[in-house]
Amino acid sequence: MDEIIVAILRSGTPLVYVTLAGVIAQRAGIWHLGLEGLMITGACATILGIVLTGSLALGLCIAVVLCIVGSVLLWFVVEKLGANQIIAGLGLTGLGLGGTALAVQSIFGAQAAVTAPFGLPRLGPAFGAYGALSVLVLLMPVFVFCIWVLLRRTRFGLRLAASGEHPFAARGVGVNPSMMRLVALVLGGVLCAMAGAELAAGSLQIFAQNMTAGRGFMGFAAVIFGAGHPVGATFAAIFFAVVGAIGIRAQIVFGDRIPHDLLLGLPYIATVFGIWLSAKLRGGARAAVGFGELRDP
């Protein structure tokens, strides 16, 4: 039982972090399809930073800075250039996937996986079977609670919601929706960097091309499944992680009796099911009310 829980926490933690980034963006009126690109950027920057500098702190700082730069770029393209936020987000994802592959090729001269000599600090023997997990796993519930408080119990959260749902009214009370969206995307960028760091340096200590394998899109789906609520989206992300852990366990138990590709595809099947169920329960995923306002001069 402990092995299954460890597998769920190991695969679910980066998914929760990237989901929280999507929740903050959605609250500000932006459907963030650039999560995948920012997440893999964070993963690549963390490992390359450790390898090239020998410092975990510098690796994490590089990851955070690059993800913030990517977030600001998305904000500029959407807010200042009037681009469609869905297309801009997909473009950011393409930039992250292609940029990380180019970085590895340029530095090491090949597309091979990059292994770091060490990763994030572990919980240690005091936690028993869970000691191999990183500190970011332990901090994950704290971040979920903090994001819930920030979005639901603070003046900032109210202003952010107003900027996403009623931007014209927000302007009427002195709130700048554009700046609020910038802050939301920057906060999301930090969370995406943490998601990438946990994925690459939490237990594997390795970076491989396309290693996020659609987790950013799964996080976006969790935002829809969880109705944009930090806690609901977190449970949706954990649900996807549970399905993934079940698929891995099934490979061990059943071997070749069940098609390998089907078991690997279980998390993605669950993602599609989650979006379908969300549409049935709430009448479809609606775009933020302020979406059209983003295209106004």
MOGI-V128849 format. One record per residue. RES is the residue in three letters. PSI is psi in whole degrees, -180 to 180 (* if undefined). D_FIRST is the distance of its C-alpha to the first C-alpha in Angstrom with 2 decimals. Layout:
res: (RES | RES)
psi: (PSI | PSI)
d_first: (D_FIRST | D_FIRST)
This chain:
res: (MET | ASP | GLU | ILE | ILE | VAL | ALA | ILE | LEU | ARG | SER | GLY | THR | PRO | LEU | VAL | TYR | VAL | THR | LEU | ALA | GLY | VAL | ILE | ALA | GLN | ARG | ALA | GLY | ILE | TRP | HIS | LEU | GLY | LEU | GLU | GLY | LEU | MET | ILE | THR | GLY | ALA | CYS | ALA | THR | ILE | LEU | GLY | ILE | VAL | LEU | THR | GLY | SER | LEU | ALA | LEU | GLY | LEU | CYS | ILE | ALA | VAL | VAL | LEU | CYS | ILE | VAL | GLY | SER | VAL | LEU | LEU | TRP | PHE | VAL | VAL | GLU | LYS | LEU | GLY | ALA | ASN | GLN | ILE | ILE | ALA | GLY | LEU | GLY | LEU | THR | GLY | LEU | GLY | LEU | GLY | GLY | THR | ALA | LEU | ALA | VAL | GLN | SER | ILE | PHE | GLY | ALA | GLN | ALA | ALA | VAL | THR | ALA | PRO | PHE | GLY | LEU | PRO | ARG | LEU | GLY | PRO | ALA | PHE | GLY | ALA | TYR | GLY | ALA | LEU | SER | VAL | LEU | VAL | LEU | LEU | MET | PRO | VAL | PHE | VAL | PHE | CYS | ILE | TRP | VAL | LEU | LEU | ARG | ARG | THR | ARG | PHE | GLY | LEU | ARG | LEU | ALA | ALA | SER | GLY | GLU | HIS | PRO | PHE | ALA | ALA | ARG | GLY | VAL | GLY | VAL | ASN | PRO | SER | MET | MET | ARG | LEU | VAL | ALA | LEU | VAL | LEU | GLY | GLY | VAL | LEU | CYS | ALA | MET | ALA | GLY | ALA | GLU | LEU | ALA | ALA | GLY | SER | LEU | GLN | ILE | PHE | ALA | GLN | ASN | MET | THR | ALA | GLY | ARG | GLY | PHE | MET | GLY | PHE | ALA | ALA | VAL | ILE | PHE | GLY | ALA | GLY | HIS | PRO | VAL | GLY | ALA | THR | PHE | ALA | ALA | ILE | PHE | PHE | ALA | VAL | VAL | GLY | ALA | ILE | GLY | ILE | ARG | ALA | GLN | ILE | VAL | PHE | GLY | ASP | ARG | ILE | PRO | HIS | ASP | LEU | LEU | LEU | GLY | LEU | PRO | TYR | ILE | ALA | THR | VAL | PHE | GLY | ILE | TRP | LEU | SER | ALA | LYS | LEU | ARG | GLY | GLY | ALA | ARG | ALA | ALA | VAL | GLY | PHE | GLY | GLU | LEU | ARG | ASP | PRO)
psi: (-42 | -37 | -41 | -43 | -42 | -42 | -40 | -45 | -38 | -42 | -26 | -28 | -51 | -32 | -38 | -44 | -45 | -30 | -42 | -36 | -42 | -36 | -45 | -44 | -43 | -37 | -31 | 0 | 18 | 124 | 107 | 94 | 11 | 8 | -40 | -45 | -41 | -37 | -45 | -28 | -44 | -40 | -47 | -46 | -37 | -50 | -46 | -37 | -41 | -44 | -43 | -30 | -19 | 15 | 127 | -40 | -43 | -39 | -44 | -40 | -42 | -43 | -45 | -44 | -46 | -39 | -35 | -42 | -43 | -38 | -42 | -38 | -43 | -44 | -43 | -44 | -41 | -48 | -48 | -34 | -8 | 26 | 155 | 128 | -30 | -48 | -40 | -40 | -42 | -36 | -39 | -38 | -45 | -39 | -41 | -45 | -46 | -38 | -39 | -39 | -41 | -39 | -46 | -42 | -41 | -38 | -43 | -7 | 12 | 165 | 23 | 160 | 146 | 125 | 132 | 149 | -21 | 168 | -149 | 152 | 142 | 163 | -34 | 172 | -24 | -21 | 8 | -127 | -18 | 4 | -23 | -11 | 154 | 168 | -25 | -25 | -43 | -34 | -13 | -48 | -32 | -43 | -39 | -46 | -44 | -41 | -39 | -46 | -44 | -43 | -30 | -15 | 17 | 161 | -38 | -44 | -40 | -42 | -38 | -43 | -40 | -38 | -33 | -35 | -38 | 69 | -34 | -40 | -36 | -40 | -34 | -22 | 18 | 13 | 134 | 101 | -35 | -44 | -35 | -39 | -37 | -46 | -42 | -44 | -36 | -45 | -41 | -36 | -41 | -43 | -37 | -38 | -40 | -38 | -46 | -39 | -42 | -40 | -44 | -37 | -1 | -45 | -28 | -37 | 41 | 149 | 130 | 150 | 134 | 30 | -17 | -27 | 43 | 8 | -32 | -40 | -34 | -38 | -40 | -41 | -37 | -34 | -44 | -46 | -37 | 12 | 28 | 7 | 135 | -44 | -44 | -43 | -35 | -45 | -35 | -42 | -42 | -36 | -45 | -38 | -38 | -44 | -41 | -42 | -37 | -40 | -42 | -43 | -38 | -34 | -38 | -42 | -47 | -16 | -127 | 3 | -21 | 134 | 130 | -42 | -34 | -43 | -39 | -29 | -1 | -44 | -35 | -35 | -42 | -35 | -47 | -43 | -41 | -43 | -41 | -44 | -39 | -41 | -38 | -41 | -33 | 12 | 24 | 152 | 117 | 144 | 154 | 146 | -33 | 7 | -48 | -30 | -26 | -22 | -1 | 146 | *)
d_first: (0.00 | 3.79 | 5.37 | 5.29 | 6.44 | 8.70 | 10.01 | 10.82 | 12.54 | 14.26 | 15.71 | 16.22 | 18.10 | 21.16 | 21.24 | 21.42 | 24.22 | 26.23 | 25.81 | 27.27 | 30.15 | 30.80 | 30.76 | 33.40 | 35.51 | 35.34 | 36.42 | 39.43 | 40.32 | 39.01 | 36.62 | 35.18 | 34.72 | 35.10 | 31.53 | 30.60 | 33.63 | 33.05 | 29.41 | 30.32 | 33.29 | 31.13 | 28.88 | 31.99 | 33.93 | 31.25 | 30.89 | 34.65 | 35.46 | 33.47 | 35.04 | 38.56 | 38.78 | 36.35 | 35.22 | 31.97 | 33.91 | 36.52 | 34.02 | 32.38 | 35.88 | 37.00 | 34.04 | 34.76 | 38.48 | 38.19 | 35.89 | 38.35 | 41.21 | 39.58 | 39.06 | 42.68 | 43.81 | 42.09 | 43.72 | 47.10 | 47.00 | 46.05 | 48.11 | 51.13 | 51.50 | 50.52 | 48.09 | 45.73 | 42.43 | 40.36 | 42.37 | 42.41 | 38.63 | 38.29 | 40.93 | 38.96 | 35.92 | 38.26 | 39.72 | 36.37 | 35.30 | 38.75 | 39.42 | 36.38 | 37.24 | 40.82 | 39.90 | 37.95 | 40.80 | 43.45 | 41.92 | 40.65 | 42.83 | 40.04 | 37.06 | 34.65 | 31.36 | 31.93 | 29.79 | 29.98 | 30.22 | 27.79 | 25.81 | 24.63 | 23.94 | 20.42 | 18.87 | 19.27 | 18.11 | 18.44 | 15.16 | 13.22 | 10.31 | 11.64 | 15.13 | 15.56 | 15.63 | 19.20 | 21.09 | 21.50 | 17.87 | 18.69 | 22.00 | 20.85 | 20.73 | 24.07 | 25.58 | 24.54 | 26.23 | 29.23 | 29.80 | 29.65 | 32.21 | 34.30 | 34.55 | 34.76 | 36.39 | 38.87 | 42.28 | 41.00 | 38.47 | 41.27 | 43.50 | 40.88 | 40.33 | 44.10 | 44.51 | 42.11 | 43.24 | 46.87 | 48.12 | 51.78 | 51.33 | 49.40 | 52.39 | 54.61 | 53.05 | 53.13 | 49.67 | 49.62 | 47.00 | 47.31 | 46.47 | 43.58 | 42.13 | 42.66 | 40.77 | 37.89 | 37.70 | 37.95 | 35.06 | 33.08 | 34.13 | 32.68 | 29.30 | 29.45 | 30.24 | 27.18 | 25.05 | 26.67 | 26.35 | 22.59 | 22.27 | 24.63 | 24.40 | 21.01 | 19.19 | 21.49 | 24.85 | 26.60 | 28.60 | 29.33 | 31.60 | 30.11 | 26.62 | 25.97 | 26.04 | 26.95 | 24.54 | 27.64 | 28.55 | 25.09 | 25.56 | 28.96 | 27.58 | 25.11 | 28.24 | 29.88 | 26.93 | 26.58 | 30.37 | 30.92 | 29.29 | 27.20 | 24.46 | 24.61 | 24.61 | 21.61 | 19.57 | 21.04 | 19.98 | 16.35 | 16.66 | 17.99 | 15.22 | 12.60 | 14.95 | 15.25 | 11.59 | 11.73 | 14.93 | 13.73 | 11.01 | 13.91 | 16.19 | 14.31 | 14.01 | 17.42 | 19.37 | 22.89 | 22.82 | 22.05 | 24.22 | 22.68 | 24.61 | 23.33 | 19.66 | 20.81 | 22.80 | 20.16 | 19.98 | 23.77 | 24.06 | 21.91 | 24.29 | 27.31 | 25.92 | 25.31 | 28.89 | 30.27 | 28.57 | 29.84 | 33.28 | 33.24 | 32.22 | 34.53 | 37.21 | 36.29 | 35.51 | 38.70 | 40.02 | 40.73 | 44.12 | 45.32 | 44.72 | 48.39 | 49.52 | 47.99 | 50.67 | 53.56 | 55.83)
